[in-house]
Amino acid sequence: MRPAVPALALLLAVIVPGAARAGDGVGEPVRLELDAFRAPPAVRAARALWTPADAGFEGTWSVDDVAEDAALATFEPPLAPDLALSSDAVEDLVRRLVPESGEPGWASRVARGAIELWAPPAAAAKARTALAFVEQAMAPRLSVRATLLAPRATSGVPPEDGGPRLLAAGAVRLLPRRWTSVWTRTEVRRSAVAYDVQIAQETVASRPRIAALPEGEQLLLRWSPGEKATLLEVWAAESAHRPAFPVDLSVTRHVPESNAPATVALPRTAVRRVATAVVVDAAKGGAVELSWDGPDGARTLRLAVDAAPAAPADVAVTAGAVGVVRAGAAAAALDDGARESALEDLVRSFQAGAGGGRSVASPETFAGTFLLCEGAAEEVVRLRAHVGAAERALVGATVELRCVVAPSGALRDDVEAGRVAVGAALDAAVAAPYLRAPVHASARVGVVSGVPARVTSAASVAGLTSADAEVAQQAGALTFDPRARLDGFEGRVRLDLSGVSAVLRVTGTVAWARPDGGSVEVAYRRPLSMSSSDPAHVGGGPRLDDPSVRRATIPLEAHGSSAVDAEVRAPSAEVADGRWWVLALASRPGADGAREPLLLLASVR
C-alpha cells in the first residue's frame, strides 16, 4: 500500500502524513483496470535467419551447436516489460491529475493489473477521466500493414521460386518504443556439408556432418511518435535457399575404411536485410516501399502506415494546463547507434527559449518518447511548437544502390572519355546501358536525413577451403572443411539533406564468392606396407609397389572483396532529377577467367 505522494506544484495540496490510508473509505475499492496498457513481449534480438557467412555464425554453422549467444542485431528493451507505461507511473500520473488525491479519504495502490482506489465517488470519477487521458496520451496504438512479394527479377536471371508471389503478409498495432514482430517465419533444411572421420588403428569411419540451415522472413518495427511526424524503425530480413553446389567426395579414399564419404551439398542462401528508419505524415499516414534485386531473385516489402491516433486535449488545472507532447520522432534514441537520445537537449533548448520574466516549465520525460509539461497554457503550446520545429529536420528520401556487371569495353571507353568517373553524376544517356546490365546486387531503401541505414543484398556461398589428414598406426584419412562467404553488397548508407544540397555517404563491401573458383588434386596409389619392400616377403614374388596413380580433383572456393568508402555531394536540383552517381569500381572473375568490371551506382529520390 502506498500513501498519497506530493503532487505537482500548485496542482495538489500537501498531504498530512497518515491522513489517507487504504480502507478509510466505505466499502470495497474501485478498480481502475490497466488492460489498455498491456503490451506484447518486445523483441530483444534478431537471430532466427542467420546464414553461414554471418559474423558469429561462420565458425559454428556446420557443427551441431550453433552459437547460442550470437545475434544478427540486438535491440533496446522497453522501460516496462509488459506494459506501455509502468503501473506505478500510471498511478502516479492519475494522482497528479486529480486534486482530491491530496485530501483525506483518498488512498490507492497497484494490485493485480489494476489501480485499487479508495475515494469519494466524485474523486473516483475524476480518476477514471484521468486514466483515460493517460491512456490516450501515452499508450496510443499505430496500425501498420505489410506485405512481402517476390516479383520478377530485373537482373536478367528469373528467380528460382517461380516468379511473382506473396511471401508474407501481416498487420500490427504498435505501442510506442517497443520492437514488435509483424511476422517471423523460419524453416530449416538439413544437408551434409562435410565428412568427419573416426580413426583407430586398422579402420576409418566417415561420419556426415549435417548442417541445419534456416530460411524464412522476419519483419520487426518500432514506433517513435511525434507531433506531426511518425518515425518507424524497420528491421527486415529474408533468406531463401538456392540450389546447392554438389561435390562428390567418394573419389577420396581412406585406408582402411568401413564406409566412404559421399556427395556433400554446399549451400547457397540468398539473404536480403535492411535496418533503417522511415518517416511519414502523422496526420495522414503513408506508404513505404523497400526492395532488393540480384541473380537470386527480387523481393519487395511494402508498408501501409495509418494516421497516428489523435492526442488528447490538454487538461486545464489551477496552474494553467497539463499537456503531453510527443517528442520521440524528433529526439528519441534509435537502435544500432543510428541516433542518440536528444530529449534532454530538446528540453534545455525549450527552456532557453523562454522570454525574460516568464515562468519556465520543466517538462518530464516518460517512456523515452513523451514530454509531460505542467504550467501556463502558453508554455505547453510553446513546447509543442518547439518539438514541431525540431521535426522539420526529419526529411525522408529513398536511396537506391545498384551494383551491375558493366560491359568492359563500353566502360573502358566511358572512363577514358571522362563520361564515367567515381564520385560524379552520369548523364541519362550514359547511364542507360549500365542500368540495363546484369545486376550483381541492388537495394532500394527508405531513409531519414541524418540517420544511417544498414543494407544487405547478397548470397551466402559455401565452398571447401581446407584439407586435413588423420593418421593412426596403419590407418589414414583425408578430410575437407567448408566455409561460407558473401557474394553481393553489404554496408551502411547515410543521406544528409539540406535546402540546397545532398550528401550521400556509403561504406561497405562489394564481394564475390564461388564454390568452384579453385581446385586441389589428390592422388592415390595402391597401399605400400612395410613388408612389401622386402624381397623375401610372403609369396616370394615381386614387390607390391604399384607406380600407377588414380587422380581426383576437388573444387575449392574462391572469393574476393572491394571496400567501398564513397561520399557524393550534389545540388538539390540533381537529386530532384533522379540522377545516378558512380560510387565505386570493382571486379570479379568471369566464367572464362577474364575480369568482369562491377560498377556501383546510387540514386536519391
N, C-alpha and C positions, 0 to 999 in steps of 0.2 A: 504494500500500500504506500503510495507516495502522497505526502502532504502537498497542499497548494504551493506553488512557487511564485516568486516575484514576477510581475507582468511587465509588459513594455512600458517604458516611461510615459507617464501621463495617460496611459490606457487603462491600467488596473490599479487598484488600491493595494497598499502594503498589508500583508496578511499577518494577523496576530497569531503567534505560534500556538498550535493546538486548537485553534478556533474551528477548523473544519476537519472532521475525521469520518472515514467511511462508516456508515451505519448511523450517523447523526440524523439523517433524514428518515422519513417514514416509508416503510415497505421495501420492496426489492429494488435494486439499482436498475437504471435504464441502460440497456446495452446498445452501444453505437458500433455496429459491425464494420469491420475493416476489409470486407471481401473485395471491394473495388480497388484496393491497393495490392492485392495479391499478384505475384508475377511468376512467370515460368522460370525454371532454372536458367541462369545465364551461362553461356558457353565460355569456358575458361581457356580453351586451346583448340587448335585445329591440327589433327594428325592423321585422320582416317584415310586420306587419299595421298599418302606418300608414294614416291617412286624410288627405284633403286639408285637413281642419280642424286637424290636429295641429301644434303649435308645432315649428318646424324643418323642416316639410314644406310649409307653406302657400305659400311663395314659389317652390317648385320642382316641385310636383306636376304641373303642366300643361306642363312643359318636358321636354326629352329627358333631362337629367341630374338625377335626384332626388338630394338632398343625401346624399352618401356618409357623412358623419360624424354625421348626425342619428340619434337613437335615442329610442324611447319610454321606455326605462328602461335603466340600466346597473347591473351587479351586481358585488359584491365578489369578486375572484378567490380561489380556494383557495390555501393556502400551498404546496401541492405540485401542479404542473400535471396530472400523470397518475397520481398515487398518493394513497391516502387519508392516508398519512403518508410523509414523505420517506424514501428509502432510508437516508440517514445517520442519521436519527432512530431508525429501526427497529434498525439495527446497534448504535447506542449503547445503546438500551434492552436489547437482548439481552445485551450485555456486562455491563451493570449488574446484570442479574438472575442471572448465572452467576458464582459466586465464583471459579471456576478461571480466568476471563478475566484475572485479575491475576497468574497464575503463569507461570513459564517453560513454553514449549511451546505457548502459545496465540497465534494470530495470525488476523486476519480482515480482509476488505475487501469493499466493494460492487463487483460487476462483473457486467455483462450481466444485470441484472434479478434478481440473487440475492446472497446473502452467501456468499462463499467463506471457509471456515473450516478452519484447521489446528489440531487439538486432539486430545487423547486421546479414545478412544471414549466414556468416561463423561461427559466435559465436552461432547462433541458432542451426546449425548443430552439433556443439560440445556439446551443451546442450542435444540434443537428444541422442547422444552417451553416455554422462554421465548418463542420466536417465536409459538407457538400462543397464549400468554397475551396477547401484544401484539396479535395479530390479533383475538382475541375482545374485547379491551378497547377498542381504538382503531380498528378497521375493521369495526364491525358494519354490517349492512345491513337497512334497514327496507323492508318491502314495502307498496306503495300501489297500489290500483287506482282507475281514474277513468272516468267516462262523462260525456258532454255530450249533452243532449237538447234537442229543440225541441218542447215541449208546446204545447197550445193557449194562446193569449194570453188573459189575463183583462181586457184593456183594451177589449174590445168590438170590436176590429178583428182578424179572423183573420189569421194570418201568411200571407204570400205563398207560403211554401215548402210549403204543403200540410198543415201540422199535425204531429202527434206523429211524431217520427222520431229515430233515433240519428244524431248528427253525428260523434261521435268516441268512441273507447274505447281505453284503454291501461293498461299496468301497468309498474311500475318498482321497482327495488331501490335505495334511496337510501343512499349513503355520507354520513357526517356533513359538514355545512358545505360542500356543493357544489351549486350550482344545476344541476339536471338536467332535461332535457326529457322530458316524458311523451308529448307529441305536438306537432308543428309541421306544419301543412298550409297551403299558400298556393296560390291560383290567381290569375291575372291576367286582367283584362278590359280591352280597349282600346276607346276610342271617341274621336271628335272632340269636343273641348270648346271649341274656338275656331278662328278662321281668322286666319292671319297673311298679310301681303301683301308681295310683292316688286314694287317700283315703279321704273320707269325711263322717263323721257320720255313716250313715247306708248303705254305698255302697263302693265297691272296684272295680276299673277297672285295668286290666292288659294291659300294652302297650308294644308291642315287641320292643326291642332295636335292630335296624338294623345297622349292620356294613358293610361298603363298603370297601372291601379289594382288593388291586391291585395285579396283576401278570403280568409278561412280561419279556422283555430283554432290556438291555442297555449296550452300549459299547462306551466309551469315550477314546480318545487318545490325547497325546500331544508330539510333536517332538522337541527335542533339538539337532540341527545338530552339527556335529563335522568334523574335517578334514579327519579322517579315520574311524570314528565310527558313527553310527546312534543310538541315545538313544531314546526309546519310553517309555513314561509313559502310563500305561494301567489302566483304571478303568472299570471293567466289573461286571455286576450284572445280575442274572437270578433268577426268582422266579416262582413257579408253585403251584397252589392249589392242595392238595391231598384230598382224601375222608375225610370229616369232621366227628367228633365224635358226634353222636346224644345223647341228654339227654332229656327224656320225663319229663317235669315239670308239666304235667297235674295231676300228683299224689299229688301235693301240693294243698292246699285248702285255699282260702280267705273267710272271713266271714264278712258280706255277700258279694257276688260277682256278678258283671254284666257280666264278662267273665273270663274264667280261662286261665292260661298260658298253652302253648302247648310245642311242642318239639323245643329245640334250637340245632343249628348245630355249634359246637365248631371247629374253623378252624385249619387245619394243613397246613402250607405253607412251601414247600421246598425252601431254599434260598442258593444261591451259589454266592460268591463275591470274587473279588481279586482287590487289589490296589498294583501295582508293577511297576518296571522298567525293560526293556529288552534292550539288545544291539545287533546289527548286523553290519556286514561289510558295510560301507558306499558305497564302490565301487561296491559291488556285491549284496547288499540286503540280504535277508534271510527269513527263515520261523520260526515261533514261535508257540508252542502249549501249551495250558493250559487245565487242566481237573479237574473235580470233580466227586466223586462217593459216593454212600451211599444207604440206604434202599429205598429212594425216587427216585432212578434213577441216571443216569450218564449224564454228559454234557462234550463236548469237544469244545474248542474255538481255531480256527486256524487263524493265521495272516500271510499273504504273503506281505513282505515289499520289494518294489522295490529299486534299487540302487538310491542313492541320486543324484539330479541334479549336474552337474559339476559346480564348482565355476568359475567366470571369471578370466582371467589373470590380473595380477597386472598392474596398469596404470603408465606408465613412466612419470615423471614430472621433473622439473628442480632440485628439491631437491633429486631426486632419484626415489622413487616409492610410490604409494599408493596402499595398499592391504587390503582386508577384510579377516579375519581369523575366521573360525567357531569354537567357543570355548564352545558352550553350552553343548555338550555331556560331556566334562570333568569337567566343572565348574559351570554351571547354577544351580540355586536353584531348588529343586524338592519338590513337594507338600507333604502334610501330615507330614512335618518335616523330610522327608527322607534324605534330604541333603540341607545344607545351601549354598548360593552362595559363590563360591571361585574365582570369576572373578578378584577381586582386588588383592587377594593373587597371582593369576596367573600372573598378570601384574607386581607385585612387584618382584616376583622371576625371571621373564624375565629380568627386568631392572637390578637386582642384578647380573645377569649372564654376563653382558657386560664386555668386556675386558677393561683394563685401557687405557685411551686416546681415546676411541671410543665414537662417538656421540650416545647417547642413545635415542631411540624413546620413545614416550609416547602414547601407544595405548589408544583409546577411546572405551567405551562400547556403543553398540547400541542394542536396543530391547532385552536386557538381555541375549544375546547369541553371538553377533558378536563383534570382536575387529577390529577397523579400525586403521591401522598403516601407518603413513606417515614418510618417512625418507630414509636413504640409502637403496638400494635394498637388501643388505645383511641383514639388520635389519628385513625387512619383512620376508625374508626366515628364519631367526633365530627364529622369533616369531612363524612362522608356525611349525617349528620343535619342539619348546618348548611345544606348545599345543599338538602336536602329541605324544610327550613323556608322557605328563600327561594322554593321553587317553589309554596308555598301562595298566593303573590300572583298566580299565573298562573290567573286566573279567566276562563273562556270564556263567551261570550254571542253572541246573534245580533241584529244591528241591521237593521231594515227601514226603508228610506226609500221614500215613495210621494208623488209629485207628481201631483195629479189636477186635471182641468178641472172646477172646482166649479160647481154651479148658482148663477148670480149672485144670483137672488132669495133663495134659501134662505140663502146665505152672508151676504148683507146683513142679513137678519133675525137670524141667529145672532150676528153680530158686534155688532149694536146691542143685543141682549138679553144680551150677555156670555157666551153659550154657547160661542163660539169666540174665543180670544184667543191671540196669539203668545206662546209660552213656557208655555202652560197645557195641562193634560191635557183630553181630551174624554171626556164621558160616553159609554157604549156606544151609547145611543140616538141621540145627536147624531152620533157618528162613522159610524154605519151607512150613511147615504145617501152620504157622501163616499167611503167605501171601495168603493161600487158605481159611482162616477163614472168616466168615461173616464180612462185613465192617460196622462199626458204622459211620465212616466219613473218607473221604480221599480227598486229593487235590494234584495236580502236577502243579507247578508254576515256570515260568522262573524268575530268579533274576539276579541282578548285584552285584558283590562282594562289600561289604560295604554299600549297600543300602537296608534298611529293606522293607519287603513286608507285607501287611495285607491280611489275608486269612479267609474266612468263608465257611464252608461246613457243613450245619446243616438244621434243620427244626424249624420253629416257631410253637409251640404246645400250644394251648389254652385249659384251663380247668377251672372248677368252683373252686373258692378259699375261698369265704367267704359268710356268710348269714347275712341278716339284717331283722329286724321286724319293721313294720309300724303299729301304733295304733292311732285310732281317735274315742273316745267315744265308740260306740258299734260296731266298725269295726276293723278288724285286718288282716294283710297280712305278708307273709314271702317271701323274695326275695333272689336270689343268684347272685353273681358277678363273671365274668370271668377274668382271667389273663393269659398271654402267657409267655412261657419260651423257651429257646433254647435247642435243642436236637442235639448234634453233637460237632464240634470243631470250635472255633473262636480264632484267635490270630495273633501274628506277628512272622515273620521269618527273620533272618539276617544271611547271609553267608559271611565270610571273607576268601578269598583265597590268599595264598602266594605261592611261588615257591615250598615249601616243606611241607606245611600243610594246613589244612582247619579247621575253627572254625564255627560251626553251633549253633546259639542261637535261641531257640523257647520259646516264652512266650504266655500264653493264658489260655484257659479253655476247658476242656473236660466235656461236660454236658449231662445230660439225663433228659427227661421230659415225663410224661404220663398223659393223661386226666383222667384216672381211677385208679390212684395209691392209692387213699384213698376213704373214703366214710363217709357220715353222715346220721343218721337215724332220720327221723321226724315222729311224732305220732299225730294222730288226733282222738278226741272223739267228740261225739255229743255236740254241744254248750250248755253251762250251764249258764243260765241267773240268775240275782239276785233273781227273784221271784220264781225260781224253787226250792230253798231251803226252802221255806215257806210251811208247811203242809197245810195251808189254801189257797193255790194258786188256781187260777181259775180251776174249774172242780173237785176239792176236791180229785182227785185221787193221785196215787203215784208220787213222785218227778220225774223230767225228767233226773236226773243224770244217765248216762249210762256208766258203767265201761268198756265196750268193746272198744278196740283201733284198729284203722287202721294204720298200719305202712308202711312207704315208705323209700327206701334207695336211696340217691342221690350221684352219684360218684363225688369225688373231685380230683383235680390234685395233683401230687407228682413230685418232681424234685430234682436234686442234681448236684453238680459240683465238679470237681477236678482242682485245679490250676496247671498249667504247667509252670515251670521255669527251662528249661534244657539247658545245654551247653555241646557240644560234640567237642572234639579236636581229629583230626585224621591225620595221614600222607597222603600225596597226593596219595600214592600208593593205600590205601584203598578206597579213593574217586574214583580213576580210575577204580577200580574193581566193583563199584556199590554196595558196602556193605550196609547193613541195620544196623542202630543203634537203641537202645532202649532209648526212651526219658522219658517215664513215665508209671506207672502202676496206673490204676483206676478201678472202678467197678460200676455196676448198678444192680438193682434188676431184676431177671429173671421172666419169666411168672409164675414159680412155687414158687416165693418168695425167692429162693436161690440167692446168689450174683453171678453175671457173671463178670469175670475179663475183663477189657478193657486194651489193650496193644497199646501204641502209638509208632510207628516206624517212622524212617526217612531215606531217602537215597538221595545222591547227585550224579548228573551225569552232 
